[in-house]
Amino acid sequence: MPQFVIERNMPNVGNLSAADLQQASRTSCDTLRELGPEIQWVHSYVTDNKIYCVYRAPDEGMIREHAQKAGFPADSISQVRSVIDPTTAD
């Protein structure tokens, strides 16, 4: 299944409490259950002003639908074409 990186511009998101991040996670998971098994949240990176999320979905449209229903921005959605890491050099 295709994998996507979503960039969410969210000013001061890095200052959210653990409880706020937990609630955001619940909202995302509830929306994922509503949309069905075709879309999966892998993980997210929270920075000062953005969240970068990795999702698996059949297409970008489903990513946008999740964002809209959950009430999250999806400012940039990019399909992952390859994954590299230090072992790629070997």
N, CA, C and O atoms as a Tinker XYZ file with bonds, in Angstrom:
   360  protein
     1  N      0.848000   -1.169000    0.000000    73     2
     2  CA     0.000000    0.000000    0.000000    64     1     3
     3  C      0.901000    1.241000    0.000000    63     2     4     5
     4  O      1.918000    1.260000    0.694000    81     3
     5  N      0.543000    2.269000   -0.764000    73     3     6
     6  CA     1.359000    3.488000   -0.784000    64     5     7
     7  C      1.470000    4.128000    0.600000    63     6     8     9
     8  O      0.551000    4.070000    1.418000    81     7
     9  N      2.612000    4.727000    0.821000    73     7    10
    10  CA     2.859000    5.430000    2.069000    64     9    11
    11  C      3.002000    6.922000    1.760000    63    10    12    13
    12  O      3.534000    7.296000    0.715000    81    11
    13  N      2.524000    7.774000    2.676000    73    11    14
    14  CA     2.529000    9.218000    2.477000    64    13    15
    15  C      3.094000    9.914000    3.702000    63    14    16    17
    16  O      2.961000    9.435000    4.828000    81    15
    17  N      3.732000   11.062000    3.456000    73    15    18
    18  CA     4.159000   11.965000    4.525000    64    17    19
    19  C      3.271000   13.192000    4.436000    63    18    20    21
    20  O      3.159000   13.817000    3.381000    81    19
    21  N      2.638000   13.533000    5.560000    73    19    22
    22  CA     1.737000   14.690000    5.621000    64    21    23
    23  C      2.386000   15.740000    6.503000    63    22    24    25
    24  O      2.818000   15.454000    7.620000    81    23
    25  N      2.449000   16.961000    5.986000    73    23    26
    26  CA     2.957000   18.089000    6.760000    64    25    27
    27  C      1.762000   18.909000    7.235000    63    26    28    29
    28  O      0.955000   19.384000    6.436000    81    27
    29  N      1.671000   19.063000    8.546000    73    27    30
    30  CA     0.561000   19.811000    9.138000    64    29    31
    31  C      1.123000   21.052000    9.837000    63    30    32    33
    32  O      1.809000   20.938000   10.853000    81    31
    33  N      0.833000   22.231000    9.294000    73    31    34
    34  CA     1.250000   23.475000    9.934000    64    33    35
    35  C      0.313000   23.763000   11.098000    63    34    36    37
    36  O     -0.879000   24.004000   10.904000    81    35
    37  N      0.858000   23.735000   12.304000    73    35    38
    38  CA     0.074000   23.923000   13.521000    64    37    39
    39  C      0.905000   24.749000   14.505000    63    38    40    41
    40  O      1.643000   24.187000   15.314000    81    39
    41  N      0.791000   26.068000   14.440000    73    39    42
    42  CA     1.614000   26.928000   15.298000    64    41    43
    43  C      1.567000   26.512000   16.768000    63    42    44    45
    44  O      0.500000   26.263000   17.327000    81    43
    45  N      2.749000   26.445000   17.376000    73    43    46
    46  CA     2.928000   26.118000   18.801000    64    45    47
    47  C      2.501000   24.712000   19.185000    63    46    48    49
    48  O      2.306000   24.437000   20.370000    81    47
    49  N      2.351000   23.822000   18.230000    73    47    50
    50  CA     1.934000   22.452000   18.546000    64    49    51
    51  C      2.934000   21.755000   19.467000    63    50    52    53
    52  O      2.564000   20.871000   20.239000    81    51
    53  N      4.204000   22.160000   19.381000    73    51    54
    54  CA     5.216000   21.562000   20.243000    64    53    55
    55  C      5.022000   21.881000   21.714000    63    54    56    57
    56  O      5.631000   21.240000   22.571000    81    55
    57  N      4.188000   22.853000   22.017000    73    55    58
    58  CA     3.915000   23.229000   23.399000    64    57    59
    59  C      2.660000   22.566000   23.961000    63    58    60    61
    60  O      2.290000   22.822000   25.107000    81    59
    61  N      2.005000   21.723000   23.178000    73    59    62
    62  CA     0.809000   21.049000   23.678000    64    61    63
    63  C      1.177000   20.083000   24.803000    63    62    64    65
    64  O      2.268000   19.513000   24.824000    81    63
    65  N      0.258000   19.917000   25.717000    73    63    66
    66  CA     0.472000   18.978000   26.816000    64    65    67
    67  C      0.317000   17.541000   26.314000    63    66    68    69
    68  O     -0.198000   17.296000   25.224000    81    67
    69  N      0.768000   16.618000   27.127000    73    67    70
    70  CA     0.594000   15.193000   26.799000    64    69    71
    71  C     -0.888000   14.865000   26.658000    63    70    72    73
    72  O     -1.263000   14.065000   25.801000    81    71
    73  N     -1.732000   15.470000   27.485000    73    71    74
    74  CA    -3.178000   15.225000   27.410000    64    73    75
    75  C     -3.757000   15.749000   26.095000    63    74    76    77
    76  O     -4.620000   15.109000   25.495000    81    75
    77  N     -3.278000   16.921000   25.646000    73    75    78
    78  CA    -3.748000   17.468000   24.371000    64    77    79
    79  C     -3.332000   16.572000   23.207000    63    78    80    81
    80  O     -4.122000   16.333000   22.293000    81    79
    81  N     -2.101000   16.079000   23.238000    73    79    82
    82  CA    -1.633000   15.182000   22.169000    64    81    83
    83  C     -2.387000   13.858000   22.206000    63    82    84    85
    84  O     -2.668000   13.268000   21.163000    81    83
    85  N     -2.711000   13.396000   23.399000    73    83    86
    86  CA    -3.494000   12.170000   23.524000    64    85    87
    87  C     -4.879000   12.363000   22.908000    63    86    88    89
    88  O     -5.377000   11.475000   22.216000    81    87
    89  N     -5.495000   13.503000   23.153000    73    87    90
    90  CA    -6.817000   13.769000   22.588000    64    89    91
    91  C     -6.748000   13.857000   21.063000    63    90    92    93
    92  O     -7.632000   13.349000   20.374000    81    91
    93  N     -5.715000   14.491000   20.539000    73    91    94
    94  CA    -5.547000   14.572000   19.084000    64    93    95
    95  C     -5.384000   13.164000   18.498000    63    94    96    97
    96  O     -5.934000   12.855000   17.441000    81    95
    97  N     -4.629000   12.326000   19.193000    73    95    98
    98  CA    -4.450000   10.942000   18.745000    64    97    99
    99  C     -5.772000   10.185000   18.745000    63    98   100   101
   100  O     -6.057000    9.426000   17.819000    81    99
   101  N     -6.573000   10.391000   19.779000    73    99   102
   102  CA    -7.886000    9.734000   19.838000    64   101   103
   103  C     -8.778000   10.175000   18.685000    63   102   104   105
   104  O     -9.454000    9.360000   18.057000    81   103
   105  N     -8.769000   11.480000   18.418000    73   103   106
   106  CA    -9.572000   12.004000   17.309000    64   105   107
   107  C     -9.145000   11.358000   15.999000    63   106   108   109
   108  O     -9.984000   10.948000   15.197000    81   107
   109  N     -7.837000   11.270000   15.785000    73   107   110
   110  CA    -7.331000   10.650000   14.565000    64   109   111
   111  C     -7.740000    9.185000   14.486000    63   110   112   113
   112  O     -8.208000    8.726000   13.444000    81   111
   113  N     -7.565000    8.453000   15.577000    73   111   114
   114  CA    -7.903000    7.021000   15.581000    64   113   115
   115  C     -9.398000    6.789000   15.379000    63   114   116   117
   116  O     -9.789000    5.863000   14.669000    81   115
   117  N    -10.228000    7.617000   15.992000    73   115   118
   118  CA   -11.679000    7.487000   15.792000    64   117   119
   119  C    -12.041000    7.683000   14.326000    63   118   120   121
   120  O    -12.876000    6.960000   13.782000    81   119
   121  N    -11.410000    8.663000   13.691000    73   119   122
   122  CA   -11.679000    8.932000   12.276000    64   121   123
   123  C    -11.160000    7.798000   11.403000    63   122   124   125
   124  O    -11.804000    7.431000   10.421000    81   123
   125  N    -10.016000    7.246000   11.746000    73   123   126
   126  CA    -9.475000    6.106000   11.000000    64   125   127
   127  C    -10.428000    4.917000   11.064000    63   126   128   129
   128  O    -10.672000    4.259000   10.052000    81   127
   129  N    -10.965000    4.642000   12.243000    73   127   130
   130  CA   -11.925000    3.530000   12.377000    64   129   131
   131  C    -13.154000    3.775000   11.516000    63   130   132   133
   132  O    -13.693000    2.847000   10.912000    81   131
   133  N    -13.594000    5.021000   11.461000    73   131   134
   134  CA   -14.757000    5.374000   10.641000    64   133   135
   135  C    -14.477000    5.146000    9.152000    63   134   136   137
   136  O    -15.353000    4.703000    8.410000    81   135
   137  N    -13.254000    5.450000    8.727000    73   135   138
   138  CA   -12.906000    5.327000    7.306000    64   137   139
   139  C    -12.622000    3.889000    6.887000    63   138   140   141
   140  O    -12.728000    3.558000    5.706000    81   139
   141  N    -12.266000    3.041000    7.828000    73   139   142
   142  CA   -12.030000    1.635000    7.496000    64   141   143
   143  C    -10.565000    1.279000    7.411000    63   142   144   145
   144  O     -9.698000    2.139000    7.568000    81   143
   145  N    -10.285000    0.001000    7.160000    73   143   146
   146  CA    -8.915000   -0.513000    7.241000    64   145   147
   147  C     -7.998000   -0.107000    6.083000    63   146   148   149
   148  O     -6.810000   -0.427000    6.102000    81   147
   149  N     -8.524000    0.582000    5.092000    73   147   150
   150  CA    -7.683000    0.958000    3.955000    64   149   151
   151  C     -6.672000    2.040000    4.300000    63   150   152   153
   152  O     -5.705000    2.230000    3.563000    81   151
   153  N     -6.873000    2.761000    5.415000    73   151   154
   154  CA    -5.975000    3.838000    5.804000    64   153   155
   155  C     -5.400000    3.526000    7.182000    63   154   156   157
   156  O     -6.119000    3.116000    8.093000    81   155
   157  N     -4.083000    3.730000    7.317000    73   155   158
   158  CA    -3.400000    3.412000    8.569000    64   157   159
   159  C     -2.460000    4.558000    8.935000    63   158   160   161
   160  O     -1.774000    5.107000    8.074000    81   159
   161  N     -2.436000    4.903000   10.185000    73   159   162
   162  CA    -1.494000    5.884000   10.715000    64   161   163
   163  C     -0.284000    5.117000   11.223000    63   162   164   165
   164  O     -0.426000    4.236000   12.071000    81   163
   165  N      0.897000    5.434000   10.722000    73   163   166
   166  CA     2.116000    4.743000   11.135000    64   165   167
   167  C      2.702000    5.431000   12.367000    63   166   168   169
   168  O      2.866000    4.792000   13.407000    81   167
   169  N      3.018000    6.710000   12.267000    73   167   170
   170  CA     3.515000    7.509000   13.387000    64   169   171
   171  C      3.606000    8.966000   12.959000    63   170   172   173
   172  O      3.415000    9.295000   11.788000    81   171
   173  N      3.901000    9.836000   13.923000    73   171   174
   174  CA     4.026000   11.263000   13.649000    64   173   175
   175  C      5.187000   11.843000   14.436000    63   174   176   177
   176  O      5.561000   11.339000   15.494000    81   175
   177  N      5.748000   12.917000   13.890000    73   175   178
   178  CA     6.806000   13.670000   14.539000    64   177   179
   179  C      6.252000   15.050000   14.868000    63   178   180   181
   180  O      5.805000   15.771000   13.976000    81   179
   181  N      6.280000   15.419000   16.139000    73   179   182
   182  CA     5.788000   16.724000   16.565000    64   181   183
   183  C      6.996000   17.636000   16.733000    63   182   184   185
   184  O      7.920000   17.324000   17.484000    81   183
   185  N      6.983000   18.775000   16.023000    73   183   186
   186  CA     8.032000   19.777000   16.156000    64   185   187
   187  C      7.404000   21.036000   16.754000    63   186   188   189
   188  O      6.252000   21.005000   17.186000    81   187
   189  N      8.139000   22.123000   16.783000    73   187   190
   190  CA     7.615000   23.337000   17.402000    64   189   191
   191  C      6.309000   23.809000   16.765000    63   190   192   193
   192  O      5.356000   24.139000   17.471000    81   191
   193  N      6.264000   23.842000   15.431000    73   191   194
   194  CA     5.121000   24.435000   14.729000    64   193   195
   195  C      4.495000   23.544000   13.669000    63   194   196   197
   196  O      3.646000   23.992000   12.898000    81   195
   197  N      4.909000   22.291000   13.628000    73   195   198
   198  CA     4.379000   21.385000   12.615000    64   197   199
   199  C      4.320000   19.969000   13.168000    63   198   200   201
   200  O      5.037000   19.610000   14.102000    81   199
   201  N      3.449000   19.186000   12.566000    73   199   202
   202  CA     3.448000   17.742000   12.795000    64   201   203
   203  C      3.664000   17.094000   11.438000    63   202   204   205
   204  O      3.008000   17.447000   10.458000    81   203
   205  N      4.585000   16.147000   11.386000    73   203   206
   206  CA     4.847000   15.365000   10.183000    64   205   207
   207  C      4.333000   13.955000   10.452000    63   206   208   209
   208  O      4.814000   13.269000   11.355000    81   207
   209  N      3.354000   13.534000    9.662000    73   207   210
   210  CA     2.714000   12.242000    9.874000    64   209   211
   211  C      3.031000   11.290000    8.729000    63   210   212   213
   212  O      3.144000   11.703000    7.574000    81   211
   213  N      3.170000   10.034000    9.056000    73   211   214
   214  CA     3.360000    8.987000    8.057000    64   213   215
   215  C      2.117000    8.111000    8.085000    63   214   216   217
   216  O      1.737000    7.573000    9.125000    81   215
   217  N      1.492000    7.980000    6.922000    73   215   218
   218  CA     0.260000    7.191000    6.775000    64   217   219
   219  C      0.404000    6.234000    5.602000    63   218   220   221
   220  O      1.180000    6.478000    4.679000    81   219
   221  N     -0.343000    5.153000    5.648000    73   219   222
   222  CA    -0.521000    4.260000    4.509000    64   221   223
   223  C     -1.970000    4.396000    4.061000    63   222   224   225
   224  O     -2.890000    4.348000    4.877000    81   223
   225  N     -2.158000    4.564000    2.776000    73   223   226
   226  CA    -3.507000    4.713000    2.221000    64   225   227
   227  C     -3.456000    4.413000    0.733000    63   226   228   229
   228  O     -2.388000    4.488000    0.125000    81   227
   229  N     -4.588000    4.077000    0.137000    73   227   230
   230  CA    -4.596000    3.772000   -1.290000    64   229   231
   231  C     -4.291000    4.993000   -2.166000    63   230   232   233
   232  O     -3.776000    4.852000   -3.275000    81   231
   233  N     -4.615000    6.202000   -1.657000    73   231   234
   234  CA    -4.378000    7.402000   -2.471000    64   233   235
   235  C     -4.425000    8.655000   -1.594000    63   234   236   237
   236  O     -4.830000    8.606000   -0.432000    81   235
   237  N     -4.009000    9.755000   -2.170000    73   235   238
   238  CA    -3.972000   11.037000   -1.476000    64   237   239
   239  C     -5.366000   11.494000   -1.062000    63   238   240   241
   240  O     -5.526000   12.146000   -0.030000    81   239
   241  N     -6.366000   11.158000   -1.854000    73   239   242
   242  CA    -7.730000   11.556000   -1.544000    64   241   243
   243  C     -8.195000   11.054000   -0.191000    63   242   244   245
   244  O     -8.886000   11.771000    0.534000    81   243
   245  N     -7.826000    9.834000    0.155000    73   243   246
   246  CA    -8.230000    9.282000    1.445000    64   245   247
   247  C     -7.508000   10.009000    2.584000    63   246   248   249
   248  O     -8.078000   10.206000    3.658000    81   247
   249  N     -6.267000   10.404000    2.350000    73   247   250
   250  CA    -5.522000   11.182000    3.350000    64   249   251
   251  C     -6.248000   12.508000    3.592000    63   250   252   253
   252  O     -6.431000   12.920000    4.738000    81   251
   253  N     -6.658000   13.171000    2.514000    73   251   254
   254  CA    -7.367000   14.452000    2.630000    64   253   255
   255  C     -8.720000   14.275000    3.336000    63   254   256   257
   256  O     -9.127000   15.120000    4.133000    81   255
   257  N     -9.403000   13.177000    3.037000    73   255   258
   258  CA   -10.692000   12.913000    3.685000    64   257   259
   259  C    -10.502000   12.749000    5.194000    63   258   260   261
   260  O    -11.275000   13.287000    5.986000    81   259
   261  N     -9.473000   12.007000    5.582000    73   259   262
   262  CA    -9.187000   11.836000    7.009000    64   261   263
   263  C     -8.919000   13.186000    7.665000    63   262   264   265
   264  O     -9.464000   13.477000    8.730000    81   263
   265  N     -8.086000   14.009000    7.038000    73   263   266
   266  CA    -7.752000   15.319000    7.608000    64   265   267
   267  C     -9.000000   16.178000    7.773000    63   266   268   269
   268  O     -9.185000   16.829000    8.801000    81   267
   269  N     -9.842000   16.174000    6.764000    73   267   270
   270  CA   -11.053000   17.000000    6.802000    64   269   271
   271  C    -11.999000   16.530000    7.897000    63   270   272   273
   272  O    -12.514000   17.346000    8.662000    81   271
   273  N    -12.235000   15.222000    7.980000    73   271   274
   274  CA   -13.157000   14.688000    8.981000    64   273   275
   275  C    -12.621000   14.840000   10.400000    63   274   276   277
   276  O    -13.388000   15.056000   11.338000    81   275
   277  N    -11.307000   14.726000   10.555000    73   275   278
   278  CA   -10.704000   14.826000   11.889000    64   277   279
   279  C    -10.480000   16.280000   12.299000    63   278   280   281
   280  O    -10.268000   16.568000   13.477000    81   279
   281  N    -10.527000   17.190000   11.336000    73   279   282
   282  CA   -10.317000   18.601000   11.647000    64   281   283
   283  C     -8.856000   18.990000   11.739000    63   282   284   285
   284  O     -8.513000   19.958000   12.418000    81   283
   285  N     -7.989000   18.246000   11.062000    73   283   286
   286  CA    -6.559000   18.539000   11.053000    64   285   287
   287  C     -6.161000   19.141000    9.711000    63   286   288   289
   288  O     -6.737000   18.782000    8.684000    81   287
   289  N     -5.185000   20.051000    9.698000    73   287   290
   290  CA    -4.692000   20.540000    8.415000    64   289   291
   291  C     -3.880000   19.448000    7.709000    63   290   292   293
   292  O     -3.310000   18.566000    8.352000    81   291
   293  N     -3.841000   19.526000    6.409000    73   291   294
   294  CA    -2.971000   18.665000    5.597000    64   293   295
   295  C     -2.375000   19.577000    4.536000    63   294   296   297
   296  O     -2.798000   19.572000    3.380000    81   295
   297  N     -1.378000   20.364000    4.954000    73   295   298
   298  CA    -0.833000   21.410000    4.092000    64   297   299
   299  C     -0.014000   20.862000    2.935000    63   298   300   301
   300  O      0.053000   21.470000    1.867000    81   299
   301  N      0.601000   19.722000    3.152000    73   299   302
   302  CA     1.384000   19.084000    2.100000    64   301   303
   303  C      1.259000   17.575000    2.273000    63   302   304   305
   304  O      1.399000   17.052000    3.379000    81   303
   305  N      0.996000   16.887000    1.174000    73   303   306
   306  CA     0.926000   15.424000    1.182000    64   305   307
   307  C      1.848000   14.930000    0.072000    63   306   308   309
   308  O      1.681000   15.285000   -1.095000    81   307
   309  N      2.819000   14.109000    0.451000    73   307   310
   310  CA     3.790000   13.593000   -0.520000    64   309   311
   311  C      3.844000   12.076000   -0.422000    63   310   312   313
   312  O      3.961000   11.516000    0.668000    81   311
   313  N      3.758000   11.423000   -1.565000    73   311   314
   314  CA     3.875000    9.970000   -1.569000    64   313   315
   315  C      5.337000    9.585000   -1.437000    63   314   316   317
   316  O      6.198000   10.150000   -2.110000    81   315
   317  N      5.616000    8.623000   -0.568000    73   315   318
   318  CA     6.968000    8.117000   -0.375000    64   317   319
   319  C      7.309000    7.221000   -1.560000    63   318   320   321
   320  O      6.570000    6.288000   -1.875000    81   319
   321  N      8.416000    7.507000   -2.205000    73   319   322
   322  CA     8.852000    6.708000   -3.357000    64   321   323
   323  C      9.907000    5.680000   -2.968000    63   322   324   325
   324  O      9.970000    4.600000   -3.556000    81   323
   325  N     10.730000    6.007000   -1.989000    73   323   326
   326  CA    11.773000    5.112000   -1.486000    64   325   327
   327  C     12.065000    5.461000   -0.045000    63   326   328   329
   328  O     11.816000    6.581000    0.401000    81   327
   329  N     12.594000    4.497000    0.675000    73   327   330
   330  CA    13.068000    4.725000    2.034000    64   329   331
   331  C     14.542000    4.359000    2.066000    63   330   332   333
   332  O     14.935000    3.272000    1.642000    81   331
   333  N     15.352000    5.277000    2.574000    73   331   334
   334  CA    16.783000    4.992000    2.719000    64   333   335
   335  C     17.172000    5.239000    4.169000    63   334   336   337
   336  O     16.505000    5.978000    4.894000    81   335
   337  N     18.256000    4.609000    4.571000    73   335   338
   338  CA    18.810000    4.789000    5.904000    64   337   339
   339  C     20.298000    4.478000    5.823000    63   338   340   341
   340  O     20.798000    4.214000    4.730000    81   339
   341  N     21.020000    4.499000    6.932000    73   339   342
   342  CA    22.463000    4.264000    6.849000    64   341   343
   343  C     22.836000    2.930000    6.208000    63   342   344   345
   344  O     23.908000    2.823000    5.611000    81   343
   345  N     21.978000    1.906000    6.315000    73   343   346
   346  CA    22.316000    0.615000    5.714000    64   345   347
   347  C     22.230000    0.650000    4.185000    63   346   348   349
   348  O     22.744000   -0.250000    3.522000    81   347
   349  N     21.589000    1.678000    3.619000    73   347   350
   350  CA    21.513000    1.808000    2.168000    64   349   351
   351  C     22.912000    1.991000    1.578000    63   350   352   353
   352  O     23.158000    1.615000    0.432000    81   351
   353  N     23.815000    2.559000    2.349000    73   351   354
   354  CA    25.174000    2.817000    1.870000    64   353   355
   355  C     25.996000    1.543000    1.699000    63   354   356   357
   356  O     27.002000    1.546000    0.989000    81   355
   357  N     25.579000    0.466000    2.337000    73   355   358
   358  CA    26.351000   -0.798000    2.265000    64   357   359
   359  C     26.110000   -1.552000    0.983000    63   358   360
   360  O     26.682000   -2.623000    0.780000    81   359
